[in-house]
Amino acid sequence: MDQDTRQTVYRRLLGSALGLCGLLGLQCPAAGQAGEEPDKKETLRASPVVVTATRIEQESFDLPLAIDAIGAQVLQEGRAAVNVSESLPRVPGAVVQNRETFAQEQQIILRGFGARSQFGVRGIRLYADGIPASTPDGQGGAGLFDLDSAARIEVLRGPFSALYGNHSGGVVQVFTEEPPERAFVEPYARFGSFDTWKAGLKLGGSWGDGGYLFNGSRFETDGFRDWSGARKDQVNAKLSQALSGGGRLQVVFNYLDQPDNLDPLGLTADELRQNREQASPAALQFKTRRSLSNLQTGAVWEQPLSATDTLRLAAYLGQRSNEQFLAIPIATQNGLKHSGGVSVFDRDFGGASLRWTRKDQTFGTPMTLTAGLEYDRAQDARKGFRNEFGTQGALKRDEDNLSESWGGYLQGEWRATDALSLHAGLRYTRVDFESKDKFICTTTVNTTGTPLGTCSGSTQPVTATNFNPDDSGSRRFSAWTPVAGALYRLTPAVNLYANAGRSFETPTFIEIAYRPDGSSGLNLALEPSKSNHYEVGIKAFLGADTQVNAALFQIDTRDEIVVFSNSGGRATFQNAGDTRRRGAELSLDSRLTRGLSAYLALTYLEARFQDSFQTCTGFCTAPNATVAAGNRIPAVPEYTVYGELLWEHRPLGLTAALEGRWNAKVYVNDLNTDFAPRYFLASARAGFKQRLGDWLVQEFLRVDNVFDKEYIGAVIVGDANGRFFAPAPGRSLFAGVSIRHLF
């Protein structure tokens, strides 16, 4: 492409962007000014520095992929800093379903992946300071993220996330703040509607070549709905020590305790109309709730080996325990093969990774190579008991489950010319499942502690045709996942990119735990889904104060994992053939005038089943309905919009902001027979900072859902009882204060 042609393309692209800028009412540079190329990139506003995409620090502007970073100011100021749903919706392509109960982890959906999750996060890989917050089989929970001590959260979408393992949607990674050079102590307190409060203490300091950061907090709420009270205690700490030769050692520690968090369950459409604040009658009958504790620690050692080579070694270990009371009819629990209405597990987990990075020259231009090995392991002692209307009863399940993940990858970037950068990577992932059943009732064997011919937790006699067999089993999944991308610097202010790749996503242990036909044993017939990703995009600066990112993508998936049946807190899964996700993402970040700035994120996503398939509706163990080709994937909105207008007056330490969120309707099942309506929400916040010598005092007031709209915060996909809907609160207030003293 000659210089004249490049300038013509450049002007047309910027002309389109400036037209959009004008429609949004933003202050844009004149057309003639926009067509002038800056002499230096330093004249442009810097884009965020990220590490998730390539595992080394790089500006997101120079990467051929979609990645966003949410900084500490957005995560913490003017917010409760309790859930990722407070800030993650500002990322294009991201949806967070909040069920308004801490008994269920929040559900993160990226580009339509993760929507099938019945609790927690599926299809998205989670990390905290480089340590996995997802188990080897793909289960995760963002509740481990300590937002009050977070420096940033990075959200990677698209095929390059496949270099992290067995998932399809992307990677969400939180990074704790670095220890400060100057010591400080900061108590803080926040109060809000529904008797909600959070109080904590944050402090940090340094010694010689090292430092520390600590944050501890307690959160409590009575909840918006009946039977939704919760408590959450959290501690997050980070130690950092510089080593000789330019190396560094970091140690991270995280503790989480959530005792007896109440679960109001979803509501039917009729219950929702009667009283959206009520708990499901089944929740009150069986006293549904969850207790969770998690303790983990990890260390990361990074050491330069030469002027070109760096070695990084990380290791972690932890323990997690969980007790959950489910709403399952007593008659159903009485079955010999049923595992009961109280699910309990104790998990020991750990892992390690080794990474080598080389920055050198190839054919006289820069090249970076990264190679790594990873191993993760989780060992569960899992038991089930009868739920006797809120009291733990007789043993119904006893097994040991092991999941392991092995991975190796090679990733590289080559600056082929001043204008062209090439990126590529290849990963091999293997995931092993093994289950050892210790709860067996047959006519000849009984391991449950009851006499032969009987079975713990059941009044039914054991016969030759009605028994609980040995359900031990194992399964191995593996795949190679290649990715490639290219970035072309059209001008110093405009980058064009394209990428393509493949991902694979295994079912989780919970998803293979039960067979759709109701027979005993693991659902070993469930296959991983495999996806081909394609993406093109543009990243551009419009003058020095406005950045626009836009992407178009298509993802073709075969053997999509979907819900087959879902009743009593237990879901079974099946493969559903092919799906297609087509979408567009746009973000615009602009500093305007007189202290004003604007941010806008838009997502359009068409996520549909390409093939028809059979499913279960209601209570069944055999297919009784057909999902038509062309139906939308449930829980995935067609569009989402997030907008923010922020005003700052730094001399007085004043800030004020208006936020708006638009979400399209979402279907509640594969049949698309019902849906949660679309909604618009408005929020407002104001803050005040006072600096008095070594003291910094901050106050804020926040109003969510200003217009008191009734809307659905999350849907429970495929619920057999029709309890699809988790209503969200109306207008709510939150206020907070923090006092920091420097030493």
Secondary structure, DSSP 8 states (H G I E B T S, - for coil): --HHHHHHHHHHHHHHHHHHHHHTT-----HHHHTS--S-GGGS----EE-TTTSS-EEGGGSSSEEEEEEHHHHHTTS--S-GGGTGGGSTTEEEE--S-TTS--EEEETTBTTT-SSSB-SEEEEETTEESB-TTS-B-GGG--GGGEEEEEEEESGGGGGGSS-SSEEEEEEE----SS-EEEEEEEEETTTEEEEEEEEEEEETTEEEEEEEEEEEE--SSTT--EEEEEEEEEEEEE-GGG-EEEEEEEEEEEEEEE----B-HHHHHH-TT---HHHHHHT-EEEEEEEEEEEEEEEE-SSSEEEEEEEEEEEEEEEEE----HHHHTSTT---SEEEEEEEEEEEEEEEEEEEEETTEEEEEEEEEEEEEEEEEEEEEEESSSSEEEEEEEEEEEEEEEEEEEEEEEE-SSSEEEEEEEEEEEEEEEEEE---B-SS-B-SSS-TT-BTTB-S---SSS-B----EEEEEEEEEEEEEEEEEEETTEEEEEEEEEEEE---TTTTSS-TTS-SS--TT---EEEEEEEEEEEEESSSSEEEEEEEEEEEEES-EEEEEEETTEEEEEE---EEEEEEEEEEEEE-STTEEEEEEEEEEEEEESS-EEE--SS-SS--EEE-TT-B-TT--SEEEEEEEEEEETTTTEEEEEEEEEE--EESSTT---EE--EEEEEEEEEEEEEETTEEEEEEEEEESTT----EEEE-TT-TTS--EEE--SSEEEEEEEEEEE-
